[in-house]
């Protein structure tokens, strides 16, 4: 299905991609902590809203 060269390229690309993403995340970590410090509450509110919609659908099933 894949040639040996394509498999080698895919593996090397994946390794380099993961390394670059990790370096970029580490570089921007302080910036994320400063600007996105309260974002966990937005996530919690969103999940609670979805659960509320599911609960309403469950209890009002006709």
PyMOL Python script that loads the backbone (N, CA, C, O; Angstrom):
from pymol import cmd

cmd.read_pdbstr("""\
ATOM      1  N   UNK A   1       0.822  -1.184   0.000  1.00  0.00           N
ATOM      2  CA  UNK A   1       0.000   0.000   0.000  1.00  0.00           C
ATOM      3  C   UNK A   1       0.876   1.262   0.000  1.00  0.00           C
ATOM      4  O   UNK A   1       0.722   2.124  -0.865  1.00  0.00           O
ATOM      5  N   UNK A   2       1.787   1.366   0.963  1.00  0.00           N
ATOM      6  CA  UNK A   2       2.725   2.487   0.999  1.00  0.00           C
ATOM      7  C   UNK A   2       4.115   1.975   0.692  1.00  0.00           C
ATOM      8  O   UNK A   2       4.475   0.856   1.057  1.00  0.00           O
ATOM      9  N   UNK A   3       4.886   2.799   0.023  1.00  0.00           N
ATOM     10  CA  UNK A   3       6.265   2.398  -0.230  1.00  0.00           C
ATOM     11  C   UNK A   3       7.096   2.653   1.028  1.00  0.00           C
ATOM     12  O   UNK A   3       6.667   3.346   1.951  1.00  0.00           O
ATOM     13  N   UNK A   4       8.287   2.078   1.033  1.00  0.00           N
ATOM     14  CA  UNK A   4       9.172   2.225   2.193  1.00  0.00           C
ATOM     15  C   UNK A   4       9.538   3.698   2.405  1.00  0.00           C
ATOM     16  O   UNK A   4       9.612   4.160   3.543  1.00  0.00           O
ATOM     17  N   UNK A   5       9.764   4.429   1.321  1.00  0.00           N
ATOM     18  CA  UNK A   5      10.100   5.844   1.422  1.00  0.00           C
ATOM     19  C   UNK A   5       8.958   6.671   1.999  1.00  0.00           C
ATOM     20  O   UNK A   5       9.197   7.604   2.766  1.00  0.00           O
ATOM     21  N   UNK A   6       7.708   6.337   1.637  1.00  0.00           N
ATOM     22  CA  UNK A   6       6.564   7.069   2.171  1.00  0.00           C
ATOM     23  C   UNK A   6       6.400   6.814   3.669  1.00  0.00           C
ATOM     24  O   UNK A   6       6.065   7.729   4.421  1.00  0.00           O
ATOM     25  N   UNK A   7       6.630   5.596   4.097  1.00  0.00           N
ATOM     26  CA  UNK A   7       6.527   5.273   5.524  1.00  0.00           C
ATOM     27  C   UNK A   7       7.597   6.005   6.309  1.00  0.00           C
ATOM     28  O   UNK A   7       7.309   6.551   7.374  1.00  0.00           O
ATOM     29  N   UNK A   8       8.821   6.030   5.813  1.00  0.00           N
ATOM     30  CA  UNK A   8       9.909   6.749   6.487  1.00  0.00           C
ATOM     31  C   UNK A   8       9.591   8.236   6.559  1.00  0.00           C
ATOM     32  O   UNK A   8       9.783   8.860   7.602  1.00  0.00           O
ATOM     33  N   UNK A   9       9.110   8.808   5.462  1.00  0.00           N
ATOM     34  CA  UNK A   9       8.740  10.218   5.452  1.00  0.00           C
ATOM     35  C   UNK A   9       7.638  10.491   6.470  1.00  0.00           C
ATOM     36  O   UNK A   9       7.714  11.474   7.208  1.00  0.00           O
ATOM     37  N   UNK A  10       6.627   9.647   6.520  1.00  0.00           N
ATOM     38  CA  UNK A  10       5.525   9.836   7.453  1.00  0.00           C
ATOM     39  C   UNK A  10       5.978   9.797   8.898  1.00  0.00           C
ATOM     40  O   UNK A  10       5.562  10.625   9.709  1.00  0.00           O
ATOM     41  N   UNK A  11       6.828   8.840   9.221  1.00  0.00           N
ATOM     42  CA  UNK A  11       7.332   8.727  10.599  1.00  0.00           C
ATOM     43  C   UNK A  11       8.190   9.932  10.960  1.00  0.00           C
ATOM     44  O   UNK A  11       8.027  10.501  12.039  1.00  0.00           O
ATOM     45  N   UNK A  12       9.099  10.330  10.077  1.00  0.00           N
ATOM     46  CA  UNK A  12       9.951  11.486  10.351  1.00  0.00           C
ATOM     47  C   UNK A  12       9.127  12.774  10.447  1.00  0.00           C
ATOM     48  O   UNK A  12       9.388  13.618  11.304  1.00  0.00           O
ATOM     49  N   UNK A  13       8.142  12.920   9.572  1.00  0.00           N
ATOM     50  CA  UNK A  13       7.283  14.098   9.625  1.00  0.00           C
ATOM     51  C   UNK A  13       6.543  14.160  10.955  1.00  0.00           C
ATOM     52  O   UNK A  13       6.468  15.225  11.568  1.00  0.00           O
ATOM     53  N   UNK A  14       5.997  13.036  11.412  1.00  0.00           N
ATOM     54  CA  UNK A  14       5.276  12.989  12.683  1.00  0.00           C
ATOM     55  C   UNK A  14       6.187  13.366  13.853  1.00  0.00           C
ATOM     56  O   UNK A  14       5.788  14.138  14.725  1.00  0.00           O
ATOM     57  N   UNK A  15       7.392  12.830  13.874  1.00  0.00           N
ATOM     58  CA  UNK A  15       8.331  13.120  14.960  1.00  0.00           C
ATOM     59  C   UNK A  15       8.687  14.601  14.984  1.00  0.00           C
ATOM     60  O   UNK A  15       8.651  15.226  16.044  1.00  0.00           O
ATOM     61  N   UNK A  16       9.028  15.170  13.833  1.00  0.00           N
ATOM     62  CA  UNK A  16       9.381  16.585  13.767  1.00  0.00           C
ATOM     63  C   UNK A  16       8.179  17.455  14.119  1.00  0.00           C
ATOM     64  O   UNK A  16       8.328  18.465  14.808  1.00  0.00           O
ATOM     65  N   UNK A  17       6.995  17.078  13.657  1.00  0.00           N
ATOM     66  CA  UNK A  17       5.779  17.840  13.957  1.00  0.00           C
ATOM     67  C   UNK A  17       5.524  17.877  15.461  1.00  0.00           C
ATOM     68  O   UNK A  17       5.226  18.941  16.004  1.00  0.00           O
ATOM     69  N   UNK A  18       5.633  16.752  16.136  1.00  0.00           N
ATOM     70  CA  UNK A  18       5.414  16.700  17.586  1.00  0.00           C
ATOM     71  C   UNK A  18       6.453  17.543  18.321  1.00  0.00           C
ATOM     72  O   UNK A  18       6.114  18.238  19.278  1.00  0.00           O
ATOM     73  N   UNK A  19       7.695  17.492  17.893  1.00  0.00           N
ATOM     74  CA  UNK A  19       8.748  18.295  18.534  1.00  0.00           C
ATOM     75  C   UNK A  19       8.474  19.782  18.365  1.00  0.00           C
ATOM     76  O   UNK A  19       8.601  20.543  19.324  1.00  0.00           O
ATOM     77  N   UNK A  20       8.102  20.211  17.164  1.00  0.00           N
ATOM     78  CA  UNK A  20       7.824  21.630  16.912  1.00  0.00           C
ATOM     79  C   UNK A  20       6.621  22.096  17.718  1.00  0.00           C
ATOM     80  O   UNK A  20       6.652  23.188  18.286  1.00  0.00           O
ATOM     81  N   UNK A  21       5.571  21.302  17.779  1.00  0.00           N
ATOM     82  CA  UNK A  21       4.385  21.666  18.558  1.00  0.00           C
ATOM     83  C   UNK A  21       4.742  21.778  20.040  1.00  0.00           C
ATOM     84  O   UNK A  21       4.296  22.712  20.706  1.00  0.00           O
ATOM     85  N   UNK A  22       5.532  20.851  20.565  1.00  0.00           N
ATOM     86  CA  UNK A  22       5.931  20.894  21.977  1.00  0.00           C
ATOM     87  C   UNK A  22       6.776  22.131  22.267  1.00  0.00           C
ATOM     88  O   UNK A  22       6.589  22.775  23.299  1.00  0.00           O
ATOM     89  N   UNK A  23       7.702  22.470  21.373  1.00  0.00           N
ATOM     90  CA  UNK A  23       8.532  23.662  21.585  1.00  0.00           C
ATOM     91  C   UNK A  23       7.685  24.929  21.545  1.00  0.00           C
ATOM     92  O   UNK A  23       7.897  25.840  22.345  1.00  0.00           O
ATOM     93  N   UNK A  24       6.732  24.994  20.623  1.00  0.00           N
ATOM     94  CA  UNK A  24       5.871  26.171  20.514  1.00  0.00           C
ATOM     95  C   UNK A  24       4.993  26.318  21.742  1.00  0.00           C
ATOM     96  O   UNK A  24       4.811  27.427  22.243  1.00  0.00           O
ATOM     97  N   UNK A  25       4.449  25.218  22.235  1.00  0.00           N
ATOM     98  CA  UNK A  25       3.615  25.256  23.434  1.00  0.00           C
ATOM     99  C   UNK A  25       4.432  25.715  24.637  1.00  0.00           C
ATOM    100  O   UNK A  25       3.967  26.531  25.432  1.00  0.00           O
ATOM    101  N   UNK A  26       5.640  25.196  24.769  1.00  0.00           N
ATOM    102  CA  UNK A  26       6.497  25.582  25.897  1.00  0.00           C
ATOM    103  C   UNK A  26       6.845  27.068  25.823  1.00  0.00           C
ATOM    104  O   UNK A  26       6.901  27.748  26.848  1.00  0.00           O
ATOM    105  N   UNK A  27       7.077  27.567  24.614  1.00  0.00           N
ATOM    106  CA  UNK A  27       7.418  28.975  24.428  1.00  0.00           C
ATOM    107  C   UNK A  27       6.244  29.884  24.792  1.00  0.00           C
ATOM    108  O   UNK A  27       6.450  30.950  25.373  1.00  0.00           O
ATOM    109  N   UNK A  28       5.029  29.482  24.463  1.00  0.00           N
ATOM    110  CA  UNK A  28       3.853  30.308  24.689  1.00  0.00           C
ATOM    111  C   UNK A  28       3.152  30.047  26.018  1.00  0.00           C
ATOM    112  O   UNK A  28       2.096  30.628  26.268  1.00  0.00           O
ATOM    113  N   UNK A  29       3.697  29.202  26.870  1.00  0.00           N
ATOM    114  CA  UNK A  29       3.024  28.819  28.099  1.00  0.00           C
ATOM    115  C   UNK A  29       2.761  30.010  29.013  1.00  0.00           C
ATOM    116  O   UNK A  29       1.668  30.115  29.569  1.00  0.00           O
ATOM    117  N   UNK A  30       3.717  30.901  29.183  1.00  0.00           N
ATOM    118  CA  UNK A  30       3.518  32.072  30.039  1.00  0.00           C
ATOM    119  C   UNK A  30       2.432  32.982  29.475  1.00  0.00           C
ATOM    120  O   UNK A  30       1.635  33.547  30.224  1.00  0.00           O
ATOM    121  N   UNK A  31       2.407  33.120  28.165  1.00  0.00           N
ATOM    122  CA  UNK A  31       1.393  33.942  27.516  1.00  0.00           C
ATOM    123  C   UNK A  31       0.000  33.359  27.733  1.00  0.00           C
ATOM    124  O   UNK A  31      -0.949  34.099  27.990  1.00  0.00           O
ATOM    125  N   UNK A  32      -0.126  32.054  27.634  1.00  0.00           N
ATOM    126  CA  UNK A  32      -1.411  31.405  27.851  1.00  0.00           C
ATOM    127  C   UNK A  32      -1.868  31.560  29.293  1.00  0.00           C
ATOM    128  O   UNK A  32      -3.052  31.783  29.544  1.00  0.00           O
ATOM    129  N   UNK A  33      -0.953  31.445  30.236  1.00  0.00           N
ATOM    130  CA  UNK A  33      -1.316  31.589  31.648  1.00  0.00           C
ATOM    131  C   UNK A  33      -1.829  32.992  31.942  1.00  0.00           C
ATOM    132  O   UNK A  33      -2.719  33.161  32.775  1.00  0.00           O
ATOM    133  N   UNK A  34      -1.281  33.996  31.269  1.00  0.00           N
ATOM    134  CA  UNK A  34      -1.685  35.377  31.523  1.00  0.00           C
ATOM    135  C   UNK A  34      -3.037  35.697  30.890  1.00  0.00           C
ATOM    136  O   UNK A  34      -3.883  36.313  31.539  1.00  0.00           O
ATOM    137  N   UNK A  35      -3.257  35.299  29.652  1.00  0.00           N
ATOM    138  CA  UNK A  35      -4.461  35.705  28.935  1.00  0.00           C
ATOM    139  C   UNK A  35      -5.629  34.742  29.073  1.00  0.00           C
ATOM    140  O   UNK A  35      -6.777  35.150  28.895  1.00  0.00           O
ATOM    141  N   UNK A  36      -5.374  33.482  29.382  1.00  0.00           N
ATOM    142  CA  UNK A  36      -6.442  32.485  29.440  1.00  0.00           C
ATOM    143  C   UNK A  36      -6.577  31.884  30.833  1.00  0.00           C
ATOM    144  O   UNK A  36      -6.911  30.706  30.961  1.00  0.00           O
ATOM    145  N   UNK A  37      -6.328  32.661  31.868  1.00  0.00           N
ATOM    146  CA  UNK A  37      -6.331  32.117  33.218  1.00  0.00           C
ATOM    147  C   UNK A  37      -7.717  31.681  33.673  1.00  0.00           C
ATOM    148  O   UNK A  37      -7.823  30.703  34.413  1.00  0.00           O
ATOM    149  N   UNK A  38      -8.788  32.367  33.261  1.00  0.00           N
ATOM    150  CA  UNK A  38     -10.121  32.006  33.714  1.00  0.00           C
ATOM    151  C   UNK A  38     -10.919  31.181  32.725  1.00  0.00           C
ATOM    152  O   UNK A  38     -12.131  31.034  32.884  1.00  0.00           O
ATOM    153  N   UNK A  39     -10.274  30.648  31.722  1.00  0.00           N
ATOM    154  CA  UNK A  39     -11.013  29.946  30.674  1.00  0.00           C
ATOM    155  C   UNK A  39     -11.598  28.616  31.142  1.00  0.00           C
ATOM    156  O   UNK A  39     -12.515  28.096  30.507  1.00  0.00           O
ATOM    157  N   UNK A  40     -11.093  28.061  32.233  1.00  0.00           N
ATOM    158  CA  UNK A  40     -11.650  26.800  32.737  1.00  0.00           C
ATOM    159  C   UNK A  40     -13.107  26.985  33.146  1.00  0.00           C
ATOM    160  O   UNK A  40     -13.910  26.061  33.020  1.00  0.00           O
ATOM    161  N   UNK A  41     -13.452  28.177  33.636  1.00  0.00           N
ATOM    162  CA  UNK A  41     -14.846  28.426  34.044  1.00  0.00           C
ATOM    163  C   UNK A  41     -15.779  28.476  32.840  1.00  0.00           C
ATOM    164  O   UNK A  41     -16.940  28.078  32.937  1.00  0.00           O
ATOM    165  N   UNK A  42     -15.286  28.954  31.722  1.00  0.00           N
ATOM    166  CA  UNK A  42     -16.081  28.954  30.497  1.00  0.00           C
ATOM    167  C   UNK A  42     -16.348  27.519  30.064  1.00  0.00           C
ATOM    168  O   UNK A  42     -17.466  27.189  29.671  1.00  0.00           O
ATOM    169  N   UNK A  43     -15.337  26.669  30.132  1.00  0.00           N
ATOM    170  CA  UNK A  43     -15.498  25.262  29.784  1.00  0.00           C
ATOM    171  C   UNK A  43     -16.503  24.578  30.705  1.00  0.00           C
ATOM    172  O   UNK A  43     -17.361  23.825  30.243  1.00  0.00           O
ATOM    173  N   UNK A  44     -16.397  24.838  32.004  1.00  0.00           N
ATOM    174  CA  UNK A  44     -17.328  24.244  32.966  1.00  0.00           C
ATOM    175  C   UNK A  44     -18.756  24.714  32.693  1.00  0.00           C
ATOM    176  O   UNK A  44     -19.689  23.912  32.740  1.00  0.00           O
ATOM    177  N   UNK A  45     -18.936  26.009  32.406  1.00  0.00           N
ATOM    178  CA  UNK A  45     -20.268  26.537  32.106  1.00  0.00           C
ATOM    179  C   UNK A  45     -20.829  25.910  30.835  1.00  0.00           C
ATOM    180  O   UNK A  45     -22.016  25.584  30.785  1.00  0.00           O
ATOM    181  N   UNK A  46     -20.015  25.737  29.826  1.00  0.00           N
ATOM    182  CA  UNK A  46     -20.458  25.130  28.570  1.00  0.00           C
ATOM    183  C   UNK A  46     -20.898  23.680  28.793  1.00  0.00           C
ATOM    184  O   UNK A  46     -21.944  23.265  28.293  1.00  0.00           O
ATOM    185  N   UNK A  47     -20.111  22.920  29.532  1.00  0.00           N
ATOM    186  CA  UNK A  47     -20.466  21.529  29.816  1.00  0.00           C
ATOM    187  C   UNK A  47     -21.742  21.459  30.639  1.00  0.00           C
ATOM    188  O   UNK A  47     -22.593  20.604  30.392  1.00  0.00           O
ATOM    189  N   UNK A  48     -21.885  22.360  31.628  1.00  0.00           N
ATOM    190  CA  UNK A  48     -23.105  22.391  32.439  1.00  0.00           C
ATOM    191  C   UNK A  48     -24.321  22.721  31.587  1.00  0.00           C
ATOM    192  O   UNK A  48     -25.392  22.150  31.791  1.00  0.00           O
ATOM    193  N   UNK A  49     -24.169  23.634  30.638  1.00  0.00           N
ATOM    194  CA  UNK A  49     -25.267  23.990  29.747  1.00  0.00           C
ATOM    195  C   UNK A  49     -25.692  22.800  28.898  1.00  0.00           C
ATOM    196  O   UNK A  49     -26.886  22.543  28.744  1.00  0.00           O
ATOM    197  N   UNK A  50     -24.736  22.080  28.354  1.00  0.00           N
ATOM    198  CA  UNK A  50     -25.047  20.892  27.547  1.00  0.00           C
ATOM    199  C   UNK A  50     -25.739  19.837  28.404  1.00  0.00           C
ATOM    200  O   UNK A  50     -26.702  19.210  27.961  1.00  0.00           O
ATOM    201  N   UNK A  51     -25.253  19.639  29.633  1.00  0.00           N
ATOM    202  CA  UNK A  51     -25.890  18.673  30.527  1.00  0.00           C
ATOM    203  C   UNK A  51     -27.307  19.102  30.886  1.00  0.00           C
ATOM    204  O   UNK A  51     -28.192  18.255  31.013  1.00  0.00           O
ATOM    205  N   UNK A  52     -27.536  20.403  31.052  1.00  0.00           N
ATOM    206  CA  UNK A  52     -28.870  20.911  31.327  1.00  0.00           C
ATOM    207  C   UNK A  52     -29.812  20.626  30.157  1.00  0.00           C
ATOM    208  O   UNK A  52     -30.955  20.219  30.365  1.00  0.00           O
ATOM    209  N   UNK A  53     -29.344  20.834  28.952  1.00  0.00           N
ATOM    210  CA  UNK A  53     -30.165  20.547  27.773  1.00  0.00           C
ATOM    211  C   UNK A  53     -30.496  19.056  27.699  1.00  0.00           C
ATOM    212  O   UNK A  53     -31.632  18.695  27.390  1.00  0.00           O
ATOM    213  N   UNK A  54     -29.535  18.198  27.974  1.00  0.00           N
ATOM    214  CA  UNK A  54     -29.771  16.750  27.953  1.00  0.00           C
ATOM    215  C   UNK A  54     -30.762  16.363  29.049  1.00  0.00           C
ATOM    216  O   UNK A  54     -31.635  15.525  28.822  1.00  0.00           O
ATOM    217  N   UNK A  55     -30.638  16.962  30.235  1.00  0.00           N
ATOM    218  CA  UNK A  55     -31.552  16.654  31.338  1.00  0.00           C
ATOM    219  C   UNK A  55     -32.967  17.093  31.005  1.00  0.00           C
ATOM    220  O   UNK A  55     -33.921  16.362  31.273  1.00  0.00           O
ATOM    221  N   UNK A  56     -33.118  18.274  30.426  1.00  0.00           N
ATOM    222  CA  UNK A  56     -34.450  18.750  30.045  1.00  0.00           C
ATOM    223  C   UNK A  56     -35.057  17.811  29.014  1.00  0.00           C
ATOM    224  O   UNK A  56     -36.235  17.465  29.107  1.00  0.00           O
ATOM    225  N   UNK A  57     -34.270  17.398  28.037  1.00  0.00           N
ATOM    226  CA  UNK A  57     -34.774  16.477  27.009  1.00  0.00           C
ATOM    227  C   UNK A  57     -35.171  15.149  27.637  1.00  0.00           C
ATOM    228  O   UNK A  57     -36.188  14.568  27.256  1.00  0.00           O
ATOM    229  N   UNK A  58     -34.399  14.665  28.580  1.00  0.00           N
ATOM    230  CA  UNK A  58     -34.679  13.389  29.231  1.00  0.00           C
ATOM    231  C   UNK A  58     -35.962  13.450  30.057  1.00  0.00           C
ATOM    232  O   UNK A  58     -36.786  12.538  29.994  1.00  0.00           O
ATOM    233  N   UNK A  59     -36.131  14.524  30.832  1.00  0.00           N
ATOM    234  CA  UNK A  59     -37.291  14.621  31.720  1.00  0.00           C
ATOM    235  C   UNK A  59     -38.582  15.009  30.997  1.00  0.00           C
ATOM    236  O   UNK A  59     -39.672  14.702  31.480  1.00  0.00           O
ATOM    237  N   UNK A  60     -38.478  15.666  29.870  1.00  0.00           N
ATOM    238  CA  UNK A  60     -39.670  16.082  29.133  1.00  0.00           C
ATOM    239  C   UNK A  60     -39.995  15.166  27.960  1.00  0.00           C
ATOM    240  O   UNK A  60     -40.759  15.523  27.063  1.00  0.00           O
ATOM    241  N   UNK A  61     -39.396  13.974  27.986  1.00  0.00           N
ATOM    242  CA  UNK A  61     -39.654  13.020  26.905  1.00  0.00           C
ATOM    243  C   UNK A  61     -41.132  12.652  26.906  1.00  0.00           C
ATOM    244  O   UNK A  61     -41.691  12.276  27.936  1.00  0.00           O
ATOM    245  N   UNK A  62     -41.748  12.764  25.749  1.00  0.00           N
ATOM    246  CA  UNK A  62     -43.193  12.498  25.661  1.00  0.00           C
ATOM    247  C   UNK A  62     -43.434  11.143  25.061  1.00  0.00           C
ATOM    248  O   UNK A  62     -44.584  10.734  24.903  1.00  0.00           O
TER     249      UNK A  62
END
""", "prot")
cmd.dss("prot")
cmd.show_as("cartoon", "prot")
cmd.util.cbc("prot")
cmd.orient("prot")
